[in-house]
Amino acid sequence: MSNAHDDLLSVVKKQQSQIDELVKQNGQLTTLLLKLDILGKTTATNATLDDKKTIPSNKTKRGGGNDRKCKICGDFHPTEFCWELEANKARRPDGWKSRVDKKE
């Protein structure tokens, strides 16, 4: 029985050393990403579009959010998601009013 305990202890020690090495490598990777300024540039908008296939809100926070300016209304969101488009009519919030002057 002592032999089985020794074998198990050996496996646990090996796993612990592997975990320690992974933690060290993760810290090094995080440091490099921060130096390259990659972290913090991901937006919730991109994650939402890729993962859930939903349309982002037209409201963005100052200094963050989507950096693509809409060609229709001038707000910062992809043009294809603009609430001014008839295709996005169902996504408009209650009380929404157009910003664009309609010339007839």
Secondary structure by P-SEA (a helix, b strand, c coil): caaaaaaaaaaaaaaaaaaaaaaaaaaaaaaaaaaacccccccaaaaaaacccccccccccccccccccccccccccccccccccccccccccccccccccccc
